[in-house]
């Protein structure tokens, strides 16, 4: 199994499919296969499917296991990215340039408040329309 996971030229497979009779699901080999896939950073989905489910007049069910390698999660720093500052988020919401949070509001609270806020640039024209049109 490990040789299968290591494709030629050392490049690992990203997606795999295995199938067998349904009896294979209860075998020790199945348990080892699932453990090895997980150790090699694969997410797995398992199905028992019959051709009848797809309109094919043949009723022999089969076990299918799909494996997909998890993407490596990089840090923001590795990707040369950063979080928006609260000021940048406020700018995106069209808050006035002179807007400031009171000093006692923590950074976490600022992000939460901005995340729950409405865009001034959207709400202001709606209110203007609401109060000037009949």
MDTraj code that builds the backbone (N, CA, C; nanometers):
import mdtraj as md
import numpy as np

residues = "UNK UNK UNK UNK UNK UNK UNK UNK UNK UNK UNK UNK UNK UNK UNK UNK UNK UNK UNK UNK UNK UNK UNK UNK UNK UNK UNK UNK UNK UNK UNK UNK UNK UNK UNK UNK UNK UNK UNK UNK UNK UNK UNK UNK UNK UNK UNK UNK UNK UNK UNK UNK UNK UNK UNK UNK UNK UNK UNK UNK UNK UNK UNK UNK UNK UNK UNK UNK UNK UNK UNK UNK UNK UNK UNK UNK UNK UNK UNK UNK UNK UNK UNK UNK UNK UNK UNK UNK UNK UNK UNK UNK UNK UNK UNK UNK UNK UNK UNK UNK UNK UNK UNK UNK UNK UNK UNK UNK UNK UNK UNK UNK UNK UNK UNK UNK UNK UNK UNK UNK UNK UNK UNK UNK UNK UNK UNK UNK UNK UNK UNK UNK UNK UNK".split()
xyz = np.array([
    [0.0818, -0.1189, 0.0000],
    [0.0000, 0.0000, 0.0000],
    [0.0868, 0.1263, 0.0000],
    [0.1949, 0.1244, 0.0781],
    [0.2794, 0.2430, 0.0830],
    [0.3401, 0.2739, -0.0536],
    [0.3729, 0.1684, -0.1303],
    [0.4270, 0.1905, -0.2641],
    [0.3223, 0.2560, -0.3545],
    [0.1962, 0.2189, -0.3349],
    [0.0886, 0.2783, -0.4142],
    [0.0750, 0.4265, -0.3820],
    [0.0892, 0.4606, -0.2541],
    [0.0756, 0.6005, -0.2149],
    [0.1904, 0.6868, -0.2661],
    [0.3066, 0.6251, -0.2878],
    [0.4183, 0.7002, -0.3428],
    [0.4243, 0.6748, -0.4933],
    [0.3736, 0.7657, -0.5677],
    [0.3698, 0.7556, -0.7137],
    [0.5128, 0.7596, -0.7684],
    [0.5301, 0.7230, -0.8929],
    [0.6628, 0.7283, -0.9525],
    [0.7213, 0.8691, -0.9409],
    [0.8521, 0.8758, -0.9416],
    [0.9281, 0.9997, -0.9298],
    [0.9049, 1.0686, -0.7958],
    [0.8585, 0.9949, -0.6965],
    [0.8433, 1.0511, -0.5634],
    [0.7286, 1.1480, -0.5459],
    [0.6470, 1.1672, -0.6476],
    [0.5328, 1.2584, -0.6361],
    [0.4128, 1.1794, -0.5857],
    [0.3580, 1.2167, -0.4713],
    [0.2477, 1.1371, -0.4162],
    [0.1180, 1.1583, -0.4933],
    [0.0328, 1.0564, -0.4865],
    [-0.1015, 1.0671, -0.5423],
    [-0.1790, 1.1690, -0.4613],
    [-0.2694, 1.2418, -0.5222],
    [-0.3551, 1.3378, -0.4529],
    [-0.4955, 1.2798, -0.4343],
    [-0.5376, 1.1906, -0.5273],
    [-0.6716, 1.1328, -0.5230],
    [-0.6599, 0.9840, -0.5521],
    [-0.7301, 0.9024, -0.4743],
    [-0.7270, 0.7575, -0.4935],
    [-0.8680, 0.7015, -0.4856],
    [-0.8892, 0.5883, -0.5529],
    [-1.0162, 0.5160, -0.5428],
    [-0.9837, 0.3680, -0.5286],
    [-1.0471, 0.3022, -0.4319],
    [-1.0357, 0.1579, -0.4142],
    [-1.1748, 0.0999, -0.4184],
    [-1.1863, -0.0211, -0.4675],
    [-1.3163, -0.0883, -0.4616],
    [-1.2947, -0.2365, -0.4411],
    [-1.3963, -0.2987, -0.3828],
    [-1.3924, -0.4440, -0.3604],
    [-1.5335, -0.4902, -0.3306],
    [-1.5456, -0.6192, -0.3057],
    [-1.6731, -0.6703, -0.2585],
    [-1.7014, -0.6148, -0.1200],
    [-1.8270, -0.6184, -0.0784],
    [-1.8626, -0.5555, 0.0491],
    [-1.8028, -0.6280, 0.1694],
    [-1.7642, -0.7520, 0.1554],
    [-1.7012, -0.8245, 0.2646],
    [-1.5671, -0.7654, 0.3046],
    [-1.5036, -0.6933, 0.2140],
    [-1.3732, -0.6335, 0.2421],
    [-1.3764, -0.5265, 0.3497],
    [-1.4943, -0.4704, 0.3743],
    [-1.5041, -0.3622, 0.4733],
    [-1.4761, -0.4084, 0.6154],
    [-1.4922, -0.5361, 0.6424],
    [-1.4743, -0.5847, 0.7791],
    [-1.3392, -0.6536, 0.7987],
    [-1.2537, -0.6490, 0.6989],
    [-1.1265, -0.7213, 0.7066],
    [-1.0190, -0.6380, 0.7765],
    [-0.9152, -0.7068, 0.8229],
    [-0.7991, -0.6398, 0.8809],
    [-0.7281, -0.5548, 0.7757],
    [-0.7286, -0.6020, 0.6522],
    [-0.6663, -0.5266, 0.5433],
    [-0.7342, -0.3912, 0.5265],
    [-0.8668, -0.3901, 0.5353],
    [-0.9416, -0.2647, 0.5260],
    [-0.8996, -0.1696, 0.6380],
    [-0.8917, -0.2210, 0.7600],
    [-0.8526, -0.1360, 0.8739],
    [-0.7131, -0.0785, 0.8528],
    [-0.6197, -0.1619, 0.8042],
    [-0.4835, -0.1139, 0.7783],
    [-0.4822, -0.0113, 0.6666],
    [-0.5628, -0.0336, 0.5609],
    [-0.5676, 0.0605, 0.4494],
    [-0.6166, 0.1974, 0.4969],
    [-0.7247, 0.1999, 0.5740],
    [-0.7794, 0.3275, 0.6216],
    [-0.6781, 0.3969, 0.7128],
    [-0.6155, 0.3205, 0.8022],
    [-0.5145, 0.3786, 0.8918],
    [-0.3987, 0.4368, 0.8122],
    [-0.3537, 0.3641, 0.7092],
    [-0.2411, 0.4119, 0.6293],
    [-0.2789, 0.5370, 0.5494],
    [-0.3996, 0.5403, 0.4963],
    [-0.4435, 0.6594, 0.4241],
    [-0.4453, 0.7808, 0.5175],
    [-0.4968, 0.7635, 0.6354],
    [-0.5028, 0.8755, 0.7311],
    [-0.3633, 0.9175, 0.7749],
    [-0.2735, 0.8215, 0.7965],
    [-0.1351, 0.8543, 0.8323],
    [-0.0662, 0.9341, 0.7224],
    [-0.1085, 0.9117, 0.5983],
    [-0.0507, 0.9824, 0.4838],
    [-0.1331, 1.1047, 0.4436],
    [-0.2134, 1.1536, 0.5379],
    [-0.2883, 1.2791, 0.5222],
    [-0.3963, 1.2750, 0.4147],
    [-0.4681, 1.1619, 0.4070],
    [-0.5809, 1.1497, 0.3158],
    [-0.7110, 1.1582, 0.3955],
    [-0.8072, 1.2329, 0.3438],
    [-0.9444, 1.2257, 0.3920],
    [-1.0105, 1.1141, 0.3135],
    [-1.0964, 1.0367, 0.3783],
    [-1.1589, 0.9246, 0.3083],
    [-1.3107, 0.9307, 0.3182],
    [-1.3765, 0.8814, 0.2146],
    [-1.5209, 0.8604, 0.2116],
    [-1.5427, 0.7170, 0.1668],
    [-1.6331, 0.6471, 0.2352],
    [-1.6596, 0.5075, 0.2018],
    [-1.8068, 0.4898, 0.1666],
    [-1.8311, 0.4081, 0.0661],
    [-1.9668, 0.3846, 0.0176],
    [-1.9859, 0.2372, -0.0141],
    [-2.1092, 0.1891, -0.0002],
    [-2.1505, 0.0617, -0.0587],
    [-2.2537, 0.0998, -0.1635],
    [-2.2221, 0.0717, -0.2884],
    [-2.3075, 0.1126, -0.3994],
    [-2.3428, -0.0077, -0.4860],
    [-2.4621, -0.0041, -0.5395],
    [-2.5092, -0.1079, -0.6301],
    [-2.5382, -0.0435, -0.7655],
    [-2.5103, -0.1116, -0.8741],
    [-2.5454, -0.0573, -1.0053],
    [-2.6937, -0.0214, -1.0166],
    [-2.7791, -0.0911, -0.9415],
    [-2.9227, -0.0597, -0.9442],
    [-2.9506, 0.0855, -0.9040],
    [-2.8692, 0.1386, -0.8144],
    [-2.8874, 0.2771, -0.7700],
    [-2.8660, 0.3768, -0.8838],
    [-2.7991, 0.3313, -0.9890],
    [-2.7679, 0.4186, -1.1016],
    [-2.8416, 0.3766, -1.2286],
    [-2.9468, 0.2931, -1.2106],
    [-3.0298, 0.2534, -1.3230],
    [-2.9737, 0.1409, -1.4068],
    [-2.8701, 0.0727, -1.3572],
    [-2.8108, -0.0397, -1.4300],
    [-2.8694, -0.1690, -1.3728],
    [-2.9278, -0.2553, -1.4565],
    [-2.9959, -0.3747, -1.4058],
    [-2.8984, -0.4847, -1.3623],
    [-2.8247, -0.4563, -1.2566],
    [-2.7290, -0.5507, -1.2001],
    [-2.7209, -0.5177, -1.0519],
    [-2.7410, -0.6150, -0.9654],
    [-2.7620, -0.5830, -0.8247],
    [-2.6445, -0.6146, -0.7326],
    [-2.5278, -0.6418, -0.7837],
    [-2.4170, -0.6789, -0.6959],
    [-2.3527, -0.5549, -0.6338],
    [-2.3713, -0.5349, -0.5036],
    [-2.3134, -0.4160, -0.4395],
    [-2.1617, -0.4272, -0.4281],
    [-2.0970, -0.3126, -0.4293],
    [-1.9516, -0.3043, -0.4175],
    [-1.9170, -0.1989, -0.3127],
    [-1.8033, -0.2189, -0.2502],
    [-1.7486, -0.1224, -0.1557],
    [-1.6554, -0.0286, -0.2315],
    [-1.6714, 0.1011, -0.2102],
    [-1.5836, 0.2009, -0.2707],
    [-1.5246, 0.2878, -0.1606],
    [-1.3985, 0.3162, -0.1726],
    [-1.3318, 0.4089, -0.0817],
    [-1.2648, 0.5155, -0.1678],
    [-1.3003, 0.6385, -0.1431],
    [-1.2372, 0.7506, -0.2118],
    [-1.1425, 0.8184, -0.1135],
    [-1.0245, 0.8491, -0.1586],
    [-0.9272, 0.9181, -0.0742],
    [-0.8764, 1.0417, -0.1444],
    [-0.8679, 1.1483, -0.0697],
    [-0.8170, 1.2740, -0.1251],
    [-0.7174, 1.3321, -0.0266],
    [-0.5979, 1.3626, -0.0755],
    [-0.4950, 1.4160, 0.0123],
    [-0.5354, 1.5545, 0.0617],
    [-0.5188, 1.5739, 0.1915],
    [-0.5496, 1.7042, 0.2507],
    [-0.4481, 1.8046, 0.2017],
    [-0.4957, 1.9258, 0.1754],
    [-0.4039, 2.0320, 0.1377],
    [-0.3280, 2.0772, 0.2609],
    [-0.2000, 2.1048, 0.2417],
    [-0.1197, 2.1560, 0.3519],
    [-0.1668, 2.2975, 0.3811],
    [-0.1970, 2.3222, 0.5051],
    [-0.2406, 2.4551, 0.5448],
    [-0.1172, 2.5361, 0.5793],
    [-0.1001, 2.6442, 0.5101],
    [0.0142, 2.7313, 0.5349],
    [-0.0269, 2.8441, 0.6278],
    [0.0707, 2.8974, 0.6953],
    [0.0422, 3.0124, 0.7805],
    [0.0287, 3.1366, 0.6935],
    [-0.0368, 3.2369, 0.7482],
    [-0.0503, 3.3628, 0.6751],
    [0.0873, 3.4188, 0.6411],
    [0.1809, 3.4054, 0.7347],
    [0.3148, 3.4582, 0.7129],
    [0.3836, 3.3867, 0.5964],
    [0.3688, 3.2525, 0.5885],
    [0.4284, 3.1775, 0.4777],
    [0.3700, 3.2206, 0.3443],
    [0.2413, 3.2554, 0.3445],
    [0.1743, 3.2979, 0.2211],
    [0.1933, 3.4471, 0.1937],
    [0.2660, 3.5138, 0.2841],
    [0.2899, 3.6579, 0.2757],
    [0.1578, 3.7352, 0.2772],
    [0.0681, 3.6904, 0.3669],
    [-0.0603, 3.7554, 0.3868],
    [-0.0690, 3.8057, 0.5298],
    [-0.1657, 3.8893, 0.5568],
    [-0.1893, 3.9374, 0.6922],
    [-0.3368, 3.9635, 0.7102],
    [-0.3795, 3.9777, 0.8344],
    [-0.5170, 4.0149, 0.8628],
    [-0.5347, 4.1641, 0.8354],
    [-0.6576, 4.2032, 0.7980],
    [-0.6893, 4.3447, 0.7895],
    [-0.6847, 4.4030, 0.9301],
    [-0.6420, 4.5264, 0.9427],
    [-0.6499, 4.5949, 1.0718],
    [-0.7945, 4.6402, 1.0919],
    [-0.8341, 4.6679, 1.2166],
    [-0.9688, 4.7214, 1.2375],
    [-0.9945, 4.8482, 1.1548],
    [-0.8945, 4.9325, 1.1397],
    [-0.9113, 5.0555, 1.0606],
    [-0.9420, 5.0209, 0.9150],
    [-0.8722, 4.9205, 0.8601],
    [-0.8967, 4.8803, 0.7213],
    [-1.0365, 4.8216, 0.7055],
    [-1.0819, 4.7456, 0.8033],
    [-1.2172, 4.6904, 0.7981],
    [-1.3187, 4.8042, 0.8054],
    [-1.2937, 4.9009, 0.8929],
    [-1.3830, 5.0169, 0.9028],
    [-1.3876, 5.0920, 0.7694],
    [-1.2737, 5.1052, 0.7040],
    [-1.2702, 5.1710, 0.5731],
    [-1.3545, 5.0952, 0.4711],
    [-1.3457, 4.9617, 0.4730],
    [-1.4254, 4.8811, 0.3803],
    [-1.5754, 4.8987, 0.4049],
    [-1.6118, 4.9268, 0.5300],
    [-1.7523, 4.9501, 0.5658],
    [-1.7923, 5.0966, 0.5502],
    [-1.7051, 5.1776, 0.4931],
    [-1.7313, 5.3215, 0.4678],
    [-1.7468, 5.4029, 0.5956],
    [-1.6824, 5.3598, 0.7041],
    [-1.6851, 5.4400, 0.8254],
    [-1.6059, 5.5678, 0.8006],
    [-1.6432, 5.6779, 0.8649],
    [-1.5682, 5.8033, 0.8466],
    [-1.4221, 5.7861, 0.8900],
    [-1.3326, 5.8616, 0.8266],
    [-1.1898, 5.8526, 0.8586],
    [-1.1606, 5.8843, 1.0046],
    [-1.2417, 5.9707, 1.0647],
    [-1.2158, 6.0095, 1.2038],
    [-1.2806, 5.9153, 1.3061],
    [-1.3451, 5.8076, 1.2577],
    [-1.4083, 5.7122, 1.3488],
    [-1.3017, 5.6405, 1.4302],
    [-1.3254, 5.6307, 1.5613],
    [-1.2353, 5.5564, 1.6504],
    [-1.3179, 5.4826, 1.7542],
    [-1.2684, 5.3680, 1.7956],
    [-1.3317, 5.2950, 1.9051],
    [-1.2869, 5.3576, 2.0367],
    [-1.3714, 5.3521, 2.1396],
    [-1.3261, 5.3948, 2.2726],
    [-1.2061, 5.3100, 2.3155],
    [-1.1194, 5.3670, 2.3939],
    [-0.9957, 5.3012, 2.4343],
    [-1.0139, 5.1689, 2.5065],
    [-1.1263, 5.1498, 2.5771],
    [-1.1466, 5.0274, 2.6536],
    [-1.1912, 4.9077, 2.5682],
    [-1.2208, 4.9281, 2.4396],
    [-1.2664, 4.8194, 2.3517],
    [-1.1440, 4.7433, 2.3026],
    [-1.1392, 4.6132, 2.3343],
    [-1.0229, 4.5303, 2.2975],
    [-1.0175, 4.5073, 2.1462],
    [-0.9029, 4.4621, 2.1002],
    [-0.8853, 4.4315, 1.9575],
    [-0.9860, 4.3268, 1.9125],
    [-1.0026, 4.2232, 1.9925],
    [-1.0984, 4.1171, 1.9596],
    [-1.2402, 4.1741, 1.9486],
    [-1.2778, 4.2607, 2.0415],
    [-1.4109, 4.3225, 2.0386],
    [-1.4267, 4.4122, 1.9161],
    [-1.3206, 4.4807, 1.8772],
    [-1.3272, 4.5670, 1.7574],
    [-1.3576, 4.4844, 1.6331],
    [-1.2867, 4.3723, 1.6187],
    [-1.3129, 4.2857, 1.5034],
    [-1.4566, 4.2321, 1.5074],
    [-1.5032, 4.1930, 1.6259],
    [-1.6395, 4.1401, 1.6379],
    [-1.7424, 4.2472, 1.6039],
    [-1.7234, 4.3668, 1.6560],
    [-1.8179, 4.4753, 1.6292],
    [-1.8202, 4.5126, 1.4814],
    [-1.7032, 4.5202, 1.4209],
    [-1.6971, 4.5516, 1.2780],
    [-1.7569, 4.4394, 1.1940],
    [-1.7340, 4.3163, 1.2354],
    [-1.7888, 4.2019, 1.1624],
    [-1.9402, 4.1969, 1.1677],
    [-1.9977, 4.2507, 1.2736],
    [-2.1436, 4.2520, 1.2888],
    [-2.2065, 4.3817, 1.2399],
    [-2.1240, 4.4737, 1.1922],
    [-2.1775, 4.6043, 1.1518],
    [-2.2300, 4.6019, 1.0086],
    [-2.3006, 4.7055, 0.9744],
    [-2.3500, 4.7251, 0.8381],
    [-2.2642, 4.8305, 0.7707],
    [-2.2538, 4.8236, 0.6408],
    [-2.1754, 4.9210, 0.5663],
    [-2.2483, 5.0546, 0.5611],
    [-2.1806, 5.1567, 0.6110],
    [-2.2376, 5.2922, 0.6095],
    [-2.2712, 5.3326, 0.4666],
    [-2.1859, 5.2955, 0.3714],
    [-2.2071, 5.3303, 0.2312],
    [-2.3302, 5.2649, 0.1706],
    [-2.3813, 5.1614, 0.2327],
    [-2.5032, 5.0954, 0.1853],
    [-2.6248, 5.1446, 0.2630],
    [-2.6116, 5.1531, 0.3933],
    [-2.7249, 5.1895, 0.4781],
    [-2.7648, 5.3356, 0.4601],
    [-2.6676, 5.4252, 0.4465],
    [-2.6988, 5.5684, 0.4339],
    [-2.7900, 5.5970, 0.3137],
    [-2.7604, 5.5468, 0.1936],
    [-2.8513, 5.5721, 0.0814],
    [-2.9890, 5.5078, 0.1014],
    [-2.9932, 5.3924, 0.1682],
    [-3.1232, 5.3296, 0.1954],
    [-3.2078, 5.4169, 0.2875],
    [-3.1465, 5.4680, 0.3949],
    [-3.2198, 5.5578, 0.4850],
    [-3.2603, 5.6858, 0.4136],
    [-3.1706, 5.7377, 0.3302],
    [-3.2037, 5.8587, 0.2549],
    [-3.3272, 5.8334, 0.1682],
    [-3.3291, 5.7234, 0.0977],
    [-3.4438, 5.6883, 0.0148],
    [-3.5688, 5.6707, 0.1009],
    [-3.5551, 5.6017, 0.2132],
    [-3.6665, 5.5731, 0.3011],
    [-3.7346, 5.7016, 0.3501],
    [-3.6540, 5.8005, 0.3855],
    [-3.7091, 5.9230, 0.4444],
    [-3.7404, 6.0344, 0.3451],
    [-3.6989, 6.0201, 0.2193],
    [-3.7268, 6.1265, 0.1217],
    [-3.8275, 6.0872, 0.0163],
    [-3.8626, 5.9591, 0.0077],
    [-3.9605, 5.9146, -0.0919],
    [-4.0856, 5.8634, -0.0221],
    [-4.1959, 5.8886, -0.0852],
    [-4.3234, 5.8417, -0.0260],
    [-4.3723, 5.7167, -0.0923],
])
top = md.Topology()
chain = top.add_chain()
for i, resn in enumerate(residues, 1):
    res = top.add_residue(resn, chain, resSeq=i)
    for name in ("N", "CA", "C"):
        top.add_atom(name, md.element.get_by_symbol(name[0]), res)
traj = md.Trajectory(xyz[None], top)
